[in-house]
Amino acid sequence: MGTNVLAEADLERLETEFRGTVLRPDDPAYESAREVWNGMIDERPAVITRPTGVADVRIAVDVAGDADVPIAVRGGGHGVAGTAVADDSLVVDLSGMASVFVNREEGTVRVQGGATWGDVDHETRPYGLVVPGGVVSTTGVAGLTLGGGYGWTRRKWGLTCDSLRSTEVVTADGDVVTASATEHEDLFWALRGGGGNFGVVTSFEFDAHELGPEVYLCGALYPLDDGEAVLRAWREFAPDAPEAVTVDAVLWSVPAEPTFPEDLHGEPFVGMMGMYAGPVEEGEKALAPMRELATPMLDMSGPMPYVAVQSMLDAEFPNGDRYYWKSHYLPELDDEAIATVVDYARERPSPRSTIPIRSRGGAIADVAPGATAFGERTAPFLLSIDGTWSDPADDEENVEWVQSFWDAMEPHSTGEEYANFAMFDAEAERASFGRNAERLAAVKARYDPQNRFRHNANVRPSAAT
């Protein structure tokens, strides 16, 4: 695998043929362009390209291929591992390609690769439609979808990748292909959970679903001292709840925001946070038990516009802060595991660090594990350890807390992680794909045999293919 640096002739070719923006390291806009959401990431690409369309993407991929330079792909949003930029790489920054097109008659939505879920929700709202997205509106469509995608409708309509109908992809050799259930089926399988290993996805076509404009939000916050009892009750409720119910347990501290009473700012809590994907009246009844698990310190439950639910957490995950996340799939949540979770919640070095435990099942488990590259569909819970802080001086303490917590929960885990909530290393990459790793390696060998797209939860191409 080459590690060449782009020559002057390569850069000149980019600047001559490319219609978008080409940023060299000496360009005044380069420093801000290489910054990503996670402030812990400090990488210096060889060049950053911002294409205006598919033709530009092809040119960038061709130049990188001819120069034997790896490619990093940046969508429109987050990416805790910071793989959207990499030292000495050619970055394809899709943020200028963020259009969303709704086909009301077909019930489909086509989304360019640089869009965020806020872009999608804004365009689908007038039609009374939604595409299952994330829980923060500034999340990028591309990264979430390619890694699987958890949102508030997941138990009714599955993961984000389960609503994917087709994709347009620029592969490592510069071809533009459509991947769907009838074209390049192997690539379509791999893109639903296999991450950004197989090319630059320039657009996604999704099935849309009717919902809203208002939904019922569950937002009951209980004192952390009641944490173990609350989590035991939630453990019994969540797996067998109606599929329209998605309700998570979240251990956190009350943010110092005007939305919350000032006397509660900083108070640790275990919250029941969820949504009903259906009529508001049904949602209020279905989620009522989650509001009665103990005496809540605050209950924000009630009807809310779907687009407001989608953006209510945005302010807590700002651009440029420090993020270090890891995850575990849990086949059960026994009392010992619950006690460990509550203990680590008390010991968080940063009150902004969150511990969501996501409920699964429902439509997620209705898809066979081998039907998509996203193979882990049976575990009822996903534990995420979301270390979040602001001061670089606190890096070591917060990273150690996340790692120690992750190690303590490993005996309770299936051994697999969710790729979108991982800080990648070789072990984490293997754990992310589990039983599908060998098949993914074969698809990788067909579409990217030189592993040009390796700045991700990387799949190495199979040598035998």
N, C-alpha and C positions, 0 to 999 in steps of 0.2 A: 504494500500500500504506500503510495507516494505521499510525501508531505511537502510538496513543492510550494513555493511562494509565487503568486501571480507576477508575471513579467510585465514590463512596460507595454509590450505589444498586446498582451491580453487586456490590460486596462484600457488601452486606446481602442481596441475592438469594442469593448463594452460601451465606451463613451460615444463611439461612432454609430453603432447599430441600435443601441438601447434608447427607447423613447422616455423612459422614466428617469429616476435620479440615480446617479452613481456617486457614492461617497468614498473617497480615499481617506487614509488616516490623517492627512494634512488638511482636509476640508474642515472649515469652521463648524459645520453641522455634524461632523463625525462623532464627537464625544457624546453629544446627547442622543444620537442615533444608536449608539452601542449600549446605552443604558436599558435595562429591562426591569420588569416589575419587582423582582427580588433583588434588593440592594446588596446582598452578599455576593452577587455575581459581578466579576470584573474581568471581562474577556476583550481581546483586541482582534477583531476580524481583519483579514487582509483587505477586504472591500465590502461595503454594504450597498446592495442594490434594492431599489424600490420600484418594482415594475408597475406599469399601468394596465397590463393585460397579459393574456396567455403568451403572446408572441415575445414579450419581454422576458417572461419566465423561461421560455425555451432558449433564448439567447444566453441568459445567465447560466443555465444548466450546461449548455454546450461549451461555454468558455471555461467553466469549472472542470468539465470533463477533459477538454484538451490540455488544460494546465495541470491535471491530476491534483486538484485541490478539493478538499471536502466541502460539502454544502451544509449550511445551517439554515433552517426555515423558520421564519417568524410569522405567526398568524396575527390575530388582533388583540390578544389578551394576556393572560398570566403566564403559567408555566413555572412551578415552584423550583424545578431543577435548573432553570436558566439556560436550557439547551438551545434557545432561539439565537444565541450568539456563541461563537467559539473562536479561540485564538487561531489566527492564520487561515480562517475559512472564508468562503464567499457566502455572505448572508443574502438570502432572498426574503426580503421584508414585504409581506403581502398587505400591510396595513392600508395601503392606498386602494386596495381592491376589496371593498366592503359593501357592495350593493346586495339588496335582498329583493327577490321577485316572487310575488304571491300569485299562484294560479288557483283562483277560487273554485272554478268549475272542476278541476282535477283534484282539488284538496292537497296541493303540493306547494312547496316553497323551495326556491333555488337560492342558494347563499354563496357568495364569493368567499374565498379562503381567508380574507383579512377581516371579516366581520366579527362582531361580538354578539352575545345573546341579547344585549340591549338593542342592537340594530334589528335583530330578528323580531323581538317582541314589539318594537315600535311599528313595524310594517304589518305584522299579522293581527294586531289588536283591532283595526277597523273591520276586519272580516270575521271576528269572533273565533279566531283560530289560534292554536299554539303549537309550537314544536317543542318536544321535551328537551329543555336545556339545563343549564346549571342553576345554582342558587345565588350567584352574584352576577349582575348584568354586565360587568366589565370582563367577564371570562370570554376567551376566544372560542368561536364555534369550532375551528379546526382541531385544536388540541384536545378539547373536551370530547368531541365526537370520535376522533381516532383512538383515544384511550378508553372509550366506553361511554362515560357520561352519566353522572348521577344528578337528578333534579327532584323537584317536589311532586312530579307525576309518575315517578318510576314504577311504583307498584301497580299502576293502572296501564301504562303504555310502555313500560320497560326502560332500558337504558337509551340514551340518545342515539347510539349506533343502531338500535333496533328499529328506529323510524327512518333510517337511511335507505333511500331507493337507488341512488346512483351517485357516482362521483366522476369528475373530470380530473385527470392526473397527467402531469408532465413527468415522465419516467427518466431514469438516469441517462438513457441514450438520447433524450430529447424528443421522444415520441409523445404525442398527445392522444391519450386513450380514454375511453369511457368504461368504467367498471360498474357492473350491475349484476343482477341475478342471471342475465342472459349474455353479457359481454365481459370478457376477462373475469370470469367468475372466481378464479383463484385469487386474483387481486382484490376483488370486492370482499371476499371472505376475510382476507388479511387486514384490510383497512378498518374493519369493524372490531377494533380492540388491539390491533397490532402496532398502533402508533405511527409516527412519521417515517417509517423505515423504507418506504417503497416509492417515494417520489414526492413531488410538490402537488398537493391537492388544490387546484385552483377554484373548484366549486363543488358544492354538495347539493343534492336534491333530497328533500325530506318529505315524508308523509306528515300532514298537519292534522290536528284533532280539534274538535269543537269544545270550547271551554270559556267560561267567563261571560262578561268582563269581570264580574266579581266572583271571588271564591271565599271559602271560610278558612281563616288562619287560626291555628292553635299556637299560643304563645304564653304558656304558664311557667313561671319561674319559682322554684322552691329553694329554700336555704340549703346550702351544701351539707349542713348537719343532718338533713333528711335524705341525703343522697343515696345511701344504700337501700333504704326502703322504697324510695321512688324508682330506682333502677330495677329492683326486683319486680315491682308491679308493672312497669313498662315492658320488661322482658316477657311477661306472660301475655300482654295485650298485643304488642306490635306484630308478631308473626302471623297471627290469625285474624287480624283486622280486615275489614272489607278492602278490596283492591284499590278503591278510590282514596283510601287513607294512606298517606305517607307521613309518619311522625317519628322524629329522631330524638334521642337524648343528647343534650349538649351541656357539658360542664365548662363553665366560663366565669367571668366576673362582669358585673353590670357596667357597660361602657359609660364613660363620662360624657354623655351626649344629652342634648336638651330633650330628646324623646323619653328619657328615663328620669324618674324623680331624683333630685339631687342628693337626698339622704341615702339613696341606695347605690350611688356611684362607687364602684370598686368592690361591692359585696359579691363574694363567690356564690354561685348557684348551680343547680342542676335544672335544666329547662326541658320542657316538652315543646318542641318546635315542629310544626307540621302543617299540612294543607290537605284539604279534601278536593279531589278532582271531579267536581260535580256540583249540583245545586247547593246553595248556601245553607238552606234549611236542613238538608240531609247532613251536611258537614257539621253543623252545630251539634246535632244529636250524636253523630258517630264519634266525634272527638271529645264529647263531654267527660268521659271517664278519665281522660288525661289531664283534666283541670281539677280533679278531685283526689289526687294521690296523697296529698298532705295539705297543710295550710299554705297557699302560695304567698310569696312575698310581693309578687306582682303578676297580674294576669292581663295580657294584652290581646287576648283572643277576640275574634269577631270578624265580620265581613271586611274584605279588603280587595281593591282591584288587583288582578293577577299581576299586572306590570309593577305594582308597588311591592308585592311580595317578592318579585324577582330582583328588585333593587334595594331591598331593606337592609341588606348586609354590606352594601358597597363601601360605605364609609369606614368600615372596620378593617378593610384590606387595601390600604392605599398603596400607590406606586412608590417604590423606593425604600420601603421598610425592609426589615430583615425577616426572612422566612426559612424555616427548616422543618420539613414535614416527613412523617413516615406513617405507615399504616399496617394493619393486620386484618385478615378475614377471620372471623370467629365462628366456629361451628356450634358453639353454645356460649352462653354468658352465665357461668355459674357464680355462686356466692363469693368464691375466692377471687375470681376475675373482677367482680364488681368492687370488692374491697380494695383491690390493687388500684383500680381506676380512680376511686374516690381519694385514696391516699396520695396518688400522684397529682390529682387536681388540687389538693391542699398545698402541695410543695412546688407549684409552678413558680419559677423565678420571675416570670412576666405575667401580670394579670390579663394581658391581651392574648395569651396563648389559649387556644380552645381545644376541647376534646369532644368532637362529635362522634356519636355511635349511630351509624345509619342503619335503619331497618331495611331489609331486602325482601325477598320472596315475591309473591304476586306475579306480575307479568315478567319480571326478571327471570324467575325460575321456570317459566313456561317455555323458554327457548332452550333447546338442547345444548349442552356444553360444547359440542363440536360444530354447531351450526355457524358460529362466528369465531373469530380469533379470540374474543373475550370469553375465556373458558370457565371462570369461577362464577357459577350461578347458583350454587346450592347453599352456601353458608348464609345463615339468617342475618348476620350482623357484619358491619364493616367499621372497625375502630380506626379513627384518624387522629394522629397526634400532631397538632398544628402549632408548632412553635412560632411565635410572632412577637417581635420587639423592634425597637428603634435605634438603640445606641450600639455601634460596633464594639464598644468596650464590653458589652454583655454577651458577645457571641459565644464564648466558650461555655459559660454557665448555662445558657439556653440550649445549645446543642447537646451538652452532656445530659440535661434533663430529658430531652426527647429520646436520646439513645438509650438511656437507662430505663425509661418507661417502656420503650419498644422491646428491650431485652426482657424485661419483667413479664411482658404479655406474650412473649414468643411461645411458652408452653401451652397457652390457650388458643394458639393460632392454627390455621390450616397449613401454614408454611408459605402462603402466597400473599403478595402485596398488590395493591391497586397502583398501576403504573403512573397515573396522574398525581398521586400523592406520595411520590418517592423521590429521594435524593439518590441518583443512580450510581451504582457500582455493579460489578459483575454478578454478585449474589442477588442483588435486587432485580437486575434485569431478568435473570433466570426465573426468579420467583414470580415476576409479573405475568409470565406467559404460561407457566405450568405445563399442562398436558399438551398444549398447542405449540410448544417451542420448536419441535422437529418439523412440523408442517410449515410453520412460518419461515424457518430457515430455507426450505425448498422454494417457497414463493420469493423470498429475498434473492435467492440465487438466480431466478429467472429475470427479475426486474431491476436488480441492483447488485450484480455479481462482484463489483469492486467495492461495495459498501460505501459508496459515495455519501449516502444519507445515513450517517452514523451518530450524529449528535442528537440522541434521543434515548429511549429505553431500547438499546440497540439489539437487533437480531443479526447475528453473523450469518452470511450466506453459506448454505450447505455446500461442501466441497464436492459432494457426489452428484450434484445436479448440473 
